[in-house]
Amino acid sequence: MGEARSPIRLLHVDDDLQYAETTAAFLDRAEPEFDIEIATSASDGLTRLESGTFDCIVSDYEMPGQSGIGFLESVRDSYPDLPFILYTGRGSEAIAGDAISAGVTDYLQKTSDTSHYALLANRIVNAVEQYRSRSALEESKERLSLFIDQSPLGFVEYNQDFEIIRVNDTLTDMFGYTEDELLGETWEVFVSDASYADVDEVTSALSEASGGYHSVDENVRKDGERIIVEWHNRFVTDDSGDVVTIFSKCQDVTERIEHERDLAQLRDFFAEAEELGDLGAWEFDETGVSTWTAGTRRIHEVDDDFDPTVEDGLSFYHPDDRERVRAAVDAALEDGDPFDIEARLITATGDQRWIRTRGKRVEDTDRRIIRGFIQDITEQKERERKLRVQNERLESFASVVSHDLQGPLTVANGHLELARQETDSDHLDSINRAHKRMQTLIDDILTLARDGREATTTKPVDLQTVAAACWETVDAANATLITDTDSVILADPSRLQRLLSNLFRNSIEHGSTAALSRTHADSESRGATTSPTQSERGTDLTVTVGDLDDGSGFYVADDGPGVPEAERDTVFEPGYSTASDGTGFGLAIVADIAAVHGWEVSVTDSESGGARFEITGVDREA
């Protein structure tokens, strides 16, 4: 059985009503799906067209008022594609020519033989099917055009030579061209040099493939910006295999590709961080299901496939810490409170480790999820323990220095003062100098033992102002200070003063060796036996405080003889000094003060060849 046709609405126009009714009867017998309406004039036919919908018109030629050709021309004004069959008793080449010129669909002459009604029915059916096929194709094209024009994807259509014949607004916006600028161009207008080989591969594959081809290429916008574009390309062929058209859909995936690349790099980095930093990640949801990374399993010393429940995970914690961790986890899950906890962990092998675990609730998910990190801090805890022991010993040592040495020195100074009242002797001056050296030594030892180990509270400090104030407290003699800085840095004011004072004293004591040698030579030539004074040691010395060029900190430099390169690694060690009256603790204190601030100190040559101490890692006021 053939496929059932849809009913065909037929308008038959003929001034002979009896003939029209006879024709309708035979057509209905030939094709039962016909729905025939009769009009007896052209004007009547036009009226019926305005009030109804028809699939085909069959019209006589010779009618009063308006002929079939005139009726055809009127129909074509409003219905240019509606099938129209001229069905006439008068046949001539002239009438046929006029009908064709007016846009007739078919032409058939009436005969007395009733068999021609079957031929008329067949002509009607063919005309309507072709009309419906064309209409469906046009509707499909309109829907396709609407889909293309409104598509969020870029669209480009090529001819067989890969020349652009159509684009949509999405594509022009994506690449920054107008439609007129792209029409007639080839795919090369989009493609960067780096992707030429890829696109050649695509076009070759398209030429050989019956289906589509997918690619991701680097493309170039009109303004030169390079973007990553995902393309879906396809040939469209007819039944004979000939290419009808070539089209491509595309989307800018630059952000997606960069995001995927960043995620891949982050995964690689995190995997390496887990391996090198005793770090792991974990996740669990409100159902109690938990997921551990390899680093987390390694810290717990469990198998690679071990993913415990939340309760199982909590069971690893030391009994004295378990409830504290549980409370933090519950608060994060219920209230969204993040946590950062240090606790003891008992591994699967029974080892006790110190860990730090941080976690927070992930928002905007269908279920409540906690994600976090765990880090093995056992070595850090051991260092902290040793540091506490060391600090306790230093504090005990400082107490001994402060009480057991300071007391006798105070008594000795008192007796020295009494002795000065009873006698006048040069030996008393030597004793006084020894007492001062002992007091300096005690002060430096206490500084190393206490001040350099305590936490530092910083605030904005004007470096030029504090440097000038420190210079006033040292015995600078004929030395000169230059402040070449306008920096306001974050520092502990008292400790910064001690650091600068120690560096200034170091420059004065060690920085004028050349001048000191000249003084010795002059004294010997005169037969002098006295030692050079502090003023003589500081003659012609210039000390400069300035900002480092890269903004990372400041420097203190002098124009003395400098520090030999071989000694630069040892000058910050306690007890190191080249001055006969130095304690050897001045630069060690500088290093300690820098350390508690989070700074680094180093020594190099100044521009004049003297010593230049650079303090880096210094924060400035925002």
Stockholm file with secondary structure:
# STOCKHOLM 1.0

chainA/1-622         MGEARSPIRLLHVDDDLQYAETTAAFLDRAEPEFDIEIATSASDGLTRLESGTFDCIVSDYEMPGQSGIGFLESVRDSYPDLPFILYTGRGSEAIAGDAISAGVTDYLQKTSDTSHYALLANRIVNAVEQYRSRSALEESKERLSLFIDQSPLGFVEYNQDFEIIRVNDTLTDMFGYTEDELLGETWEVFVSDASYADVDEVTSALSEASGGYHSVDENVRKDGERIIVEWHNRFVTDDSGDVVTIFSKCQDVTERIEHERDLAQLRDFFAEAEELGDLGAWEFDETGVSTWTAGTRRIHEVDDDFDPTVEDGLSFYHPDDRERVRAAVDAALEDGDPFDIEARLITATGDQRWIRTRGKRVEDTDRRIIRGFIQDITEQKERERKLRVQNERLESFASVVSHDLQGPLTVANGHLELARQETDSDHLDSINRAHKRMQTLIDDILTLARDGREATTTKPVDLQTVAAACWETVDAANATLITDTDSVILADPSRLQRLLSNLFRNSIEHGSTAALSRTHADSESRGATTSPTQSERGTDLTVTVGDLDDGSGFYVADDGPGVPEAERDTVFEPGYSTASDGTGFGLAIVADIAAVHGWEVSVTDSESGGARFEITGVDREA
#=GR chainA/1-622 SS CCCCCCCEEEEEECSCHHHHHHHHHHHHHHCTTEEEEEESSHHHHHHHHHHSCCSEEEECSCCSSSCHHHHHHHHHHHCTTSCEEEEESCCCHHHHHHHHHHTCSEEEECCSCTTHHHHHHHHHHHHHHHHHHHHHHHHHHHHHHHHHHHCSSEEEEECTTCBEEEECHHHHHHHTCCHHHHTTCBGGGTBCGGGHHHHHHHHHHHHHCSSEEEEEEEEECTTSCEEEEEEEEEEEECTTSCEEEEEEEEEECHHHHHHHHHHHHHHHHHHHHHHHHTEEEEEEETTCBEEECHHHHHHHTCCTTCCCBHHHHHTTBCHHHHHHHHHHHHHHHHHCCCEEEEEEEECTTSCEEEEEEEEEEECSSSSCEEEEEEEECHHHHHHHHHHHHHHHHHHHHHHIIIIIIHHHHHHHHHHHHHHHHHCCCHHHHHHHHHHHHHHHHHHHHHHHHTGGGSCCCCEEEEHHHHHHHHHTTSCCTTCEEEEECCCEEEECHHHHHHHHHHHHHHHHHHTTHHHHHHHHHHHHHTTCCSCCCHHHHTTTCEEEEEECTTSSEEEEEESSSCCCGGGTTTTTSTTCCCSTTCCSCHHHHHHHHHHHHTCEEEEEECTTSSEEEEEESCCBCC
#=GC SS_cons         CCCCCCCEEEEEECSCHHHHHHHHHHHHHHCTTEEEEEESSHHHHHHHHHHSCCSEEEECSCCSSSCHHHHHHHHHHHCTTSCEEEEESCCCHHHHHHHHHHTCSEEEECCSCTTHHHHHHHHHHHHHHHHHHHHHHHHHHHHHHHHHHHCSSEEEEECTTCBEEEECHHHHHHHTCCHHHHTTCBGGGTBCGGGHHHHHHHHHHHHHCSSEEEEEEEEECTTSCEEEEEEEEEEEECTTSCEEEEEEEEEECHHHHHHHHHHHHHHHHHHHHHHHHTEEEEEEETTCBEEECHHHHHHHTCCTTCCCBHHHHHTTBCHHHHHHHHHHHHHHHHHCCCEEEEEEEECTTSCEEEEEEEEEEECSSSSCEEEEEEEECHHHHHHHHHHHHHHHHHHHHHHIIIIIIHHHHHHHHHHHHHHHHHCCCHHHHHHHHHHHHHHHHHHHHHHHHTGGGSCCCCEEEEHHHHHHHHHTTSCCTTCEEEEECCCEEEECHHHHHHHHHHHHHHHHHHTTHHHHHHHHHHHHHTTCCSCCCHHHHTTTCEEEEEECTTSSEEEEEESSSCCCGGGTTTTTSTTCCCSTTCCSCHHHHHHHHHHHHTCEEEEEECTTSSEEEEEESCCBCC
//
